[in-house]
Amino acid sequence: MATAERQAVALLAKVPVFETLDRAQLARVAAVSVPRSFNAAHVIFREGDASDTCYIVRSGHARAVRAHGDGRTITLAHFGPGDIFGELAMFDDERRSATVETLDDVDAIAVLGPDMRRLLRVHPDIAVSLVISFGRRLREANERIARQSFQTVQSRVAGVLRELVLQAQGEGAGDADVLVTVTQADVAKLAGSSRESASRFLAVLERAGVVSQGRGRLTVHDPEALASYVY
């Protein structure tokens, strides 16, 4: 196995979508993947585009946004190393449901939908494993939505910050003073709240010394303290 393919296997093994695949199956997926690089502030695909490729982030960060009828945009998710987006393209060629744009330089591997579908026809065991993984993800998403429906704005914002901190720590950040590159508006959208409500709560956290705010970034000084706001 070539070095690039071994690296692709190692990256795929970290992605929850592929967690049920064994190493031989991961190698088959890696064999149909190709490297992709994007500069900062680049639109990888737009809402409404044809869906033909999924991407797994090797380094860098991106976000998914969706346009509202009144001209506003809603941030749906942030992606970092080990995250996958556009994964439904592995199974069908429906239009993209959101726009994905890079926040900084991004290196990724891409899997073309037609290549993946040919692989699934030849190796149906991979298809079965992926169905199990997607079932787990759907269950987790349903549970998260159910939890959020009972949470206050403060709890949802604190939960979003915890997830962003965990992502940063997965990339090498320490236990304290964790820098998170995110705007107040994005925090609000990820938490499903208004910017004003999120801003007020972030000010509370800042006065408590839990976070400090900068332009387009937050430093979480005491990640453990966020747990007391999540209920």
C-alpha positions in Angstrom: 0.0 0.0 0.0 1.4 3.4 -1.0 2.1 6.1 1.6 -0.7 8.3 0.4 -3.2 5.4 0.6 -2.0 4.5 4.1 -2.5 8.1 5.2 -6.0 8.1 3.7 -6.9 4.8 5.5 -5.7 6.4 8.8 -7.8 9.5 8.2 -10.9 7.5 7.2 -10.6 5.4 10.3 -11.2 8.5 12.4 -14.5 9.4 10.7 -17.6 8.2 12.5 -19.3 7.4 9.2 -16.7 4.7 8.5 -16.3 3.5 12.1 -17.9 0.1 11.3 -15.6 -0.7 8.4 -12.6 -2.9 9.0 -9.1 -2.1 7.6 -9.6 -4.0 4.4 -12.8 -2.1 3.7 -11.2 1.2 4.6 -8.4 0.5 2.1 -11.0 -0.1 -0.7 -12.5 3.3 0.1 -9.1 4.9 0.3 -8.2 3.5 -3.1 -11.0 5.5 -4.8 -10.3 8.8 -2.9 -8.3 11.7 -4.3 -6.5 14.6 -2.5 -8.0 18.0 -2.7 -6.7 21.4 -1.4 -8.6 24.7 -1.0 -7.5 28.2 -0.1 -9.1 30.1 2.7 -12.5 31.8 1.9 -13.1 29.4 -0.9 -16.6 28.0 -1.7 -16.2 24.2 -2.1 -19.8 23.9 -3.3 -23.0 25.9 -3.1 -26.5 25.2 -2.0 -28.4 23.8 -5.0 -25.3 22.5 -6.8 -25.3 18.9 -8.2 -24.1 16.5 -5.5 -21.3 14.3 -6.7 -18.5 14.3 -4.1 -18.0 14.0 -0.4 -15.0 15.4 1.5 -13.0 14.4 4.6 -11.0 17.1 6.2 -7.3 16.4 6.8 -6.4 19.8 8.0 -8.0 23.3 8.2 -11.6 24.3 8.9 -14.8 24.9 6.9 -18.4 25.7 7.7 -21.8 24.8 6.2 -24.2 27.7 5.7 -27.7 27.9 4.3 -29.5 30.9 2.7 -32.7 32.1 4.1 -35.5 33.6 2.0 -35.0 37.1 3.5 -31.3 37.1 2.6 -29.8 36.0 5.9 -27.5 33.0 6.1 -27.6 30.3 8.8 -24.5 28.5 10.0 -25.4 24.8 10.2 -22.0 23.2 11.2 -18.3 23.7 11.5 -15.8 21.1 10.2 -12.3 20.4 11.2 -9.7 17.5 10.8 -11.5 14.2 10.7 -14.9 15.6 9.8 -16.8 14.6 6.7 -19.3 16.7 4.7 -21.3 16.1 1.6 -21.5 12.4 2.6 -24.9 11.8 1.0 -23.2 12.2 -2.4 -21.9 8.7 -1.8 -25.4 7.4 -2.3 -27.3 9.8 -4.6 -26.9 12.9 -6.8 -29.5 15.1 -5.2 -28.8 18.8 -5.0 -26.7 20.2 -2.2 -28.7 21.3 0.8 -26.1 23.8 2.0 -23.1 25.8 0.9 -19.7 24.8 2.3 -16.9 27.4 2.5 -13.4 27.3 3.9 -12.4 29.3 7.0 -8.7 28.8 6.4 -6.6 26.7 4.0 -8.1 23.2 3.9 -6.5 19.9 2.8 -8.9 17.1 2.3 -9.5 13.8 0.5 -12.5 13.5 -1.8 -14.6 10.5 -2.7 -16.6 10.8 -5.9 -20.1 9.5 -5.7 -20.0 7.4 -8.9 -16.8 5.7 -7.7 -18.2 5.0 -4.3 -21.4 3.5 -5.7 -19.4 1.2 -8.0 -17.4 0.1 -5.0 -20.7 -0.6 -3.0 -22.0 -2.7 -5.9 -18.8 -4.8 -6.0 -18.5 -5.0 -2.2 -22.0 -5.0 -0.6 -20.5 -5.7 2.8 -19.3 -2.1 2.8 -22.8 -0.9 2.0 -24.2 -2.9 5.0 -21.5 -1.4 7.3 -22.3 2.1 6.1 -26.0 1.7 6.7 -25.3 0.7 10.3 -23.1 3.8 10.7 -25.7 6.1 9.2 -28.4 4.6 11.4 -26.3 5.4 14.5 -25.7 9.0 13.3 -29.4 9.5 12.7 -30.2 8.2 16.2 -27.6 10.5 17.7 -29.0 13.5 15.7 -32.5 12.7 16.9 -31.4 12.5 20.5 -29.5 15.8 20.2 -32.5 17.6 18.7 -34.7 16.2 21.5 -32.2 17.5 24.2 -32.0 20.9 22.6 -35.7 21.3 22.5 -35.7 21.3 26.3 -32.6 23.4 26.8 -32.3 27.2 27.5 -30.4 29.5 25.2 -27.6 29.6 27.8 -27.4 25.8 27.8 -27.3 25.5 24.0 -24.6 28.2 23.7 -22.5 26.5 26.4 -23.0 23.2 24.6 -21.8 24.6 21.3 -18.7 26.1 23.0 -17.9 22.7 24.5 -18.1 21.0 21.2 -15.8 23.6 19.6 -13.4 23.3 22.5 -13.3 19.5 22.1 -12.6 19.9 18.4 -9.8 22.3 19.1 -8.4 19.9 21.7 -8.5 17.1 19.2 -6.2 19.3 17.1 -3.7 19.8 19.9 -5.1 22.5 22.1 -4.4 22.3 25.8 -6.8 21.9 28.7 -7.1 25.6 29.3 -7.0 28.9 27.3 -8.4 27.1 24.2 -8.6 29.4 21.2 -11.7 28.9 19.1 -12.1 30.6 15.7 -15.7 31.5 15.6 -17.9 34.6 15.5 -20.7 35.5 17.9 -23.1 35.2 15.0 -21.9 31.6 14.2 -22.2 30.6 17.9 -25.8 31.9 17.9 -26.7 30.1 14.7 -25.1 26.8 15.8 -27.1 27.1 19.1 -30.3 28.0 17.3 -30.7 31.4 19.1 -30.7 35.0 18.2 -27.4 36.8 18.1 -28.5 39.2 20.9 -29.3 36.3 23.3 -26.1 34.5 22.6 -24.1 37.8 22.9 -25.7 38.5 26.3 -24.7 35.0 27.6 -21.2 35.3 26.2 -20.9 38.5 28.1 -21.9 36.7 31.3 -19.2 34.1 30.6 -16.7 36.8 30.0 -17.5 38.5 33.3 -17.1 35.2 35.1 -13.7 34.7 33.5 -14.7 31.6 31.6 -14.1 33.2 28.2 -12.6 36.3 26.6 -13.8 37.6 23.2 -11.9 38.9 20.2 -12.7 39.7 16.7 -13.9 36.4 15.1 -12.5 34.3 17.9 -13.1 33.3 21.5 -10.6 32.0 24.1 -12.2 29.6 26.5 -10.0 29.9 29.7 -11.9 27.3 31.7 -13.6 24.7 29.5 -14.6 22.6 32.6 -16.7 25.6 33.8 -18.9 25.3 30.7 -20.4 22.1 32.0 -22.1 23.9 34.8 -24.2 25.8 32.2 -25.3 22.8 30.3 -28.4 21.1 31.6 
